[in-house]
Structure formats: structure tokens, C-alpha cells
Amino acid sequence: MVMGRPSHGHGSGADEERVPLRGGLETERPQSGPPPPPPEQLKEARRGGSRLWRASVRAGLVLCFLTVPAVLLLLRWQVDSSPQWVFDFEAPEEDDDQDIQDDMLDDISPSPHIEYDRLLGGLLIDGFDEKSCRSRYQFARYHTSPSIPSPYLIERLRKQELLQKKCGPGTKAYNEASKKLRSGQSTNTTDCNYLLLTIHAGLGNRMLEITSVFLYALLTNRILLVDRYMEIGDLFCEPFPGTSWLVPSDFPLNYGDFTQRSPESYGNMLQNKVAAGNTDLSLAGTRPHYVFLYLDGDNDFHDRLFFCEDDQRFLQGVQWLIIRTDMYFVPSLFLIPAFQDELGRLFPEKDTVFHHLARYLFHPSNDIWYTVTKYYRFYLAKAEKRVGIQIRIYEKKGILQRNGPFPHILNQIFSCAQNEKLLPEIGMAEGAAETQNKAQTQNNRTIAVLTTSLSSWYSDQIQKKYDEHATVDGTTVEVHQPSHEEYQRSKNKKHNKKALAEIYLLSMTDELITSGFSTFGYAAQGLAGLKPWIMFRSESHVVPDPPCDRAMSIEPCFHNAPFYDCKAKRNTDLGKVVPYVRHCEDVSWGLKIVNQTQL
């Protein structure tokens, strides 16, 4: 049955025939039956039918006018429905005393009357619906950036937005490119080339890999599409105006099935001589329709040739690049000669790549942002100082099996925080009680400590220590931990929402202690623009000496950076090639960007 059309199955005879009447179709009754009415009755019936039709139309219009506002109100209610708290404990009650540093009276309402850099120095543009994504324009209320984006970066972001809108999902250009990809037709050079990121890693890695791939898209004038099946749409708002960065569900390739050994893998193509002689520009007509780039941490030599300039020239002619990575590979992009001038213009302060691009790309969904802001206001806002401590355990039994308690890690936290004057010392000497009590009466200072860990034991012990012993200067220390999941569950939506909320809460602190090797900590320090104090991994359950050290820059570390000199065609120490790419403090073989001009 066709929707909106009544069925004629019941009460219809097989001898009925459809005949044309006044441009339509009418069913002619069989000849048997009562005679037709006189012409006068037919005219009256038509006049009555006409009056009935006009009355029906009027009634329909009235019903429409009554229904449309109700539907619009329902849609508005759905858009403006109250966001949900993502942490497992009960949301704190609102404090009537709103005496906090930026006088925010209504944390989740549109707030153009509040004076702050809502566009993040030009990274963002006006025009998005603020209610549908409150974090986009409100993050600046909780965070002051130490760096200003370059005018050239802002210019390039505006051009990228136009490119995404011109070539993104649903456009004629995308539909044509997708159709050719499905049919395997050859593709000539086009203005719309694509970079599709498959996502599979934990939340910190996701943020780092998306940022890396977006920078590569900027450098190569490609449209960025991200995997829609790993809850990116539930965690983050759309970053580009007038389009979506989520790959459509009808994408013609099963990219989730690609592996390092797939024929489509670039490293595999090189080994099998499919792309041999890739420096020869005459091969432009034989380039594949798409290439799969395997850049996960377990990639091999041929996969890592992606970071060579000659290979970049070959890939430039491929319309579709599908990339899988769990790494922050930005430092190696700075080592490709063809990209260096452009990167220098984009980032005069070279160690601000993640800081600026992450604040441009990532805007937590309303549920997450509601949780972040409510938790901040209730537990952190009124303190004179906020210290974030991100704790990640790397013991031999593995983080998925055991997170503590490990007393040596607790001692490391205390040693780092007190040696670097991030937390006050505790008075232990006998006879110091009178001095401590006097200091307390003169000092109303409060430090709020935000800890993030899969275990609650560390935060409990820190709070217990400060509850049982007075500080030497009378400062009050309050320790808070939003969640303790015990195990990492990177494929669990609620777990990832909590993790993202905690990353943003850490980014709102004044000082930050992180665990080395942790991408979770990298994301928080990058958003904050803070050089953290990095706690080194311990050996044999002994506190390292020193327990922590100040990071060289706010940039994340590329854990599995290549060590191959593409020009010399031999292995070399890539941490000593240019002054602004060095080895990481926490990963001796890794690379990170620093803001230095001399080796």
C-alpha cells in the first residue's frame, strides 16, 4: 500500500473499471443498481460538497496553525533539554553564593555580555548556535591562553572551512568523488581531495591523532573526515561551519577492515613494488584511487616512509588517503623540508601546535560541558590556587590489571608537589603546633587539588595527609577526584565522557603534574597551554631522583617517531637535526616540538 492512499481491497468488485473524469480517475459502478439522481439534486450535492470542501480546508488551516507552534516548541524543548551529569556520584547542589572570579551567574546560558575572548584570538568564528554547543564559546571563560594564534593560521583555518563546506559530505563534489571511489574509476587532479581518519584508540590518543591528521590536511589542502563509529559525535561538536566532519554511513569502502598487510597499505605497496619508483612524476597517471596509511605505533620501516618528502609527492596525487594512527606525529611533519616554511608561518611559536588546533577542533558536547562547569564551580572556583595531578600507573602487571595502591608512587607525588612548591609542606617537628596554629589564623588561603586516576587511593591518601597534619603556612588543602573507574574502557561511551570531562577540568588548573608517557596528560597540558611537571616512570618500585621535572614545552610527545634520514637514506638521530625538534623528557626515543632556535 502506498502511504497516504486508501486501499481498495475491501468492497471493491473485480468488474470495476477506472475511467477518466475531468482530468482525474473515477471508478464507474456496474450498470445494475438504482438509477442516477435528477440533475437538480446533482447540482445541489455539488454545491454542498463545495461548501464542505471549503469548510474542511479552513479547518485544516486552523489545525495547522495550532499544530506548528506546538511542534516548534517540542523541537526547541528537545534542543534545549537539560544536559545530563556524566559522573557517577550525585551532582552537587548549586551554591547560592556566586562569588567566583569571573562573576558567572548562569553557567550554561548564552553569555555575550560576559567580557572574555570567546573566539580564542580568532581561532573560532561567530555563527554557530551557542545553545547546541555551549562549550565552543564558553571555554575561554575558564581558561586564559598564554599564546596568541598567528594571523596566517587564522587565515588558513578560514580557507579550510570553505574547503570543508565546498567538498564535504552531501556536496556534489563529495558525491562524485564517492561514486568514482565505489566504481574504481580513475580520478584526475581535483580541488577536492580527502583524508579519512579511522579511530580505535583511547580518548587521549584520539585527540592527539585527530590534531595530527588535521594539521596534515591543512598542509596538503585535503578535506578531513573522521570515523563516525567511535562516538566522536557524542563527545565533540562539529568544528566546521555548514558541514560535517563525520564520514557518511554509506561510505563505499570497508576501511575498518584495512590492516598493515592489506594490499591498499602504502607500506605494503612499497614492499610489493606497486609504488616502486614513486619519485618519478611520470607515474601520476598510474596512481591508485586510494591509499591506506598505517601509522600505528607498531608500524614498520616501509610504513614510516610516509614521512619522506619524495613519498609525499607521490601521495599528493592520490585523491583518497585513509589513515590509521594512534600517535601524535606532528614533530615528524616539521622534519619534512617541503612543509617547514608553511609550518613556520602557521606557528611562529612552534610549540603551540596542539594548543591552538585542539582548542579549534574540540568542543565537548553539552552533557560533558555541563559536568565540567558545574564541577569546576562547586569544587575548584573559589580556591586561590588550583593544582591538577594526573596519575597514570605503569607497573609490570599492567594498567588493566592493577592500579595500586603503590606507596612509592604516592611518595613520588608528594616529593614532586612539595619540592616544586606546588603544595605546602606539612609541619612535622615537635613544638611546631603553636606556630602552625598561629599561621592558620593569619592565612585563609585554600589550594584545590584535582586528581585524576583510575584508582581513588592516591587522592584519599593525599587528603588524609593534609587532614591529619597542619601545613607550615596554614594553607588549607582540599583534594577532589571526579571519578575512579579502576580499569580503562576505551570503547565505553560513559567512560569516555568522564575522561573528556576530566581532561578539561585538568586544563583549567593553574599548575599541572602529569605522568610521563600518558597521552591523557598530554591532551590536558596542551589545552591549558601549561608546561607540566612530568613524573618519571619508576624502576623497581623506587621513587626516581628527581621525582619530576619541568617539561620543555607544552607539546605532546611522538612516542614512535622514525629515525630514518630520508635524504641520506640511513638511520640517524632526528632529535639533533633542527633546534625545534628534540627528544622527549619522558620518552628518550620520542620526539617533541620545542620553541628553540639553536641546537
ABEGO torsion letter per residue (X at the ends): XBBGBBBAABGBBAABBBBBBGGBBBBBBBABEBBBBBAAAAAAAAAAAAAAAAAAAAAAAAAAAAAAAAAAAAAAAAAABBBBBABABBBBBBBABABBAAGBABAABBBAABBBBAAGGGABBBGBBAAABAAAAAAAAABBBABBBBAAAAAAAAAAAAAAAAABBGBAAAAAAAAAAAAGBBBBBBABBBBBBBBABBAAAAAAAAAAAAAAAAAAGBBBBBBAAAGAAAABBBABBGBBABBBAABABBAAABBAABAABAAAAAAAGAABGAABAAAAAABBABBBBBABAABBAAAAAAABAAAAAAAAABABBBBBBABBAAAAAAABAAAAAAAAAABABAAAAAAAAAAAABBBBAAAAAAAAAAAAAAAAABABBBBBBBBBBBAAEAAABAOBBAAAAAAAAAAAAAAGABBBBBABBGAAAAAAAAAAABABBBBBBBBBABAAAAAAAAAAAAABBBAAGBBBBBBBABBAGBBBAABAAAAAAAAAAAAAAAABABBBBBBGBAAAAAAAAAAGBBBBBBBBBBGGBBBOBABBBBABABBBBABBBABBAAAGBBBBAAAABAABBBBAABAABBBBBBBABX
